[in-house]
Amino acid sequence: MDKLLRESRPDYRWAGVDHMPYKEEGSAPFKAISRQVLFAEQQLGCELRYFEMAAGGYSTLERHEHVHAVMILRGRGRCLLGEEVREVGPRDLVTIPSWTWHQFRATEGEPLGFLCMVNAERDRPQLPSEQELATLKTVPQVAEFLAG
Ligand code: MN
């Protein structure tokens, strides 16, 4: 396999890149999402991953110290950024700051795929406590978003 050029394959896959589960099953709530690590060279200090959720799928609602830099590649959906809910589509750029609650949800009817850059060394995501979830849900658009 050519390590310097890994060609794209149909359906947002790449030569030599494993198509993996998003996270360990049962480790956190999520639905219908896959993960491909595109770049993880030690010298980079960061990783570039491609996540894709099927129609109606969603990523884990979480927060952490590390930052995400996201570019939407395919489909449309919505993302939660703190107390804001934003519509996203192809080539939009999304910055997720430290300690900001975030979640992506694909629109019904089409998958949502995005690139996500992160530090190679990073803290573990936190999930919301019951109390934190209740507080988030006091914001009407957040409650509506989380209800799916
Ligand atoms: Mn995250």
Residues whose N, C-alpha, C, O or C-beta is under 5 A from the ligand:
A	BS01	MN	none
